[in-house]
Amino acid sequence: MNTEEPMIRISNVSKRFGDFQAINEVSLDVPTGSFTTLLGPSGCGKTTLMRLIAGFYEPDAGHIYIEGKNVNGLPAFKRNTPLVFQEYALFPHMTVYENISYGLKLQKISRQEAKGKVESMLSMFGLQGLQDRLPRALSGGQQQRVAFARALILGQKVLLMDEPLSNLDAKMRVEVRNELRELQQRLGITAIFVTHDQDEALSISDKIAVFHKGQIGQVGDPWDIYFKPNSKFIADFVGTANFIEGEVAAIEGKDLVVKCGLTVLRVHHSGHPVRLGDRVTLVIRPECISIIEAPIAGENVWSGFIQRSSFLGRMIRYWVDSAPLQWIVDDSSPSVRGYLQGVIHLALDKHKIHVLPPEK
């Protein structure tokens, strides 16, 4: 992945629909050859930005650059940025072969050359033997693969995707997204993917831009977005988190001693400046808390009472009361311990606690 020159640059772009400010001064660089995800809840502006890049909308302010060229005012069909929708948008009266080759026909590619390109796409997307079927005779996953093949057959360098997997069942979504990521890496194309699914974004992205109320709240790789969120909204939206409020009681080198009610936590912190007496919000992911067999002496060790639990297959999630604090704790080895009840003993590595920066 080339991170030096962005394939797409969004510079201070704004878009309004009537009284509604859909996008407000958004800037984003999309590296060449990357898989970049626009993540956020419904109505946050991510699809609007995607349509602005594709040329379906024009920005009210700001500029969009593709390969260094300002494309403001350039119609969608001249941008070479195919957009795949969640509805697939296949022609129902055309076969798989005809759907995939449609763009080649418009480009007046010779029949022999088109045949070779379509066969290559059929093989690439696992659609061999289905070329004569109509869309209604395909599964949802197969229809989506046809949509991807049609979008890429002209050899475009950019692929835009607006929640393309949302109509698939859970297992098929995982299968198709893994295929999509492998294909993107193999072809070296630049992909921009819109979703509200946090797991999906974390699993396939090189870079994630989290949207909130028409602006980008944070841009980073999946690790930083998950473990080093820069706001409570992002920490809460991307995954599950324990939010613990406290006061900095001592600073010892790079360690903070934070008093959280009756509980005192030692936190390793090397981020934004923190002063003695500051009120801070700690973010602790449920899987970062360890369940131990018996209470031990030391820091960041405490006990609580299990109020309820939820079996999720790969783990058991516990809600633990340790007055005055409430904790969410994930046990990733349920087959070893089985269900736990009553009093539970917990420990927390100081390096697995994140201190949120002050809210702006």
TAUR-V832109 format. One record per pair of residues at least 24 apart in sequence whose C-alpha atoms are under 6 Angstrom apart, sorted by the first residue. I is the first residue (numbers start at 0). GAP is how many residues later the second one is. Records with the same first field share a line. If there is no record, write none. Layout:
I=GAP / GAP
This chain:
0=32
1=30
2=28
5=24 / 25 / 26
6=24 / 25 / 59 / 60
7=57 / 58
8=55 / 56
9=54
10=51 / 52
11=50
12=48 / 49
13=45 / 46 / 47
14=44 / 45
21=192
22=191
23=190 / 191
25=189
31=158
32=155 / 156 / 157
33=156
34=156 / 170 / 171
35=156 / 169 / 170 / 171 / 172
36=155 / 156 / 157 / 171
37=156 / 171
38=156 / 157 / 171 / 172
39=156 / 170 / 171
40=155
43=167 / 168 / 169 / 170
44=169
53=27
80=77 / 78
81=69 / 77 / 78
82=77 / 78
83=77
84=77 / 79
85=77 / 78
87=56 / 59
91=43
94=37 / 38 / 39
95=35 / 36 / 37
96=34
99=50
120=28
156=32
157=31 / 32 / 33
158=32
159=31 / 32
160=32
161=32
162=31 / 32
197=40
240=43 / 44
241=41 / 42
242=39 / 40
243=37 / 38
244=35 / 36
245=33 / 34
246=30 / 31 / 32
247=28 / 29 / 30
264=35
265=84
266=83
267=82 / 83
280=75
281=72 / 73
282=71
283=69
285=42 / 43 / 44
286=43
288=58 / 59
289=56 / 57
290=54 / 55
291=53 / 54
294=50
299=47 / 48
300=45 / 46
301=44
302=41 / 42 / 43
303=39 / 40
304=37 / 38 / 39
305=36
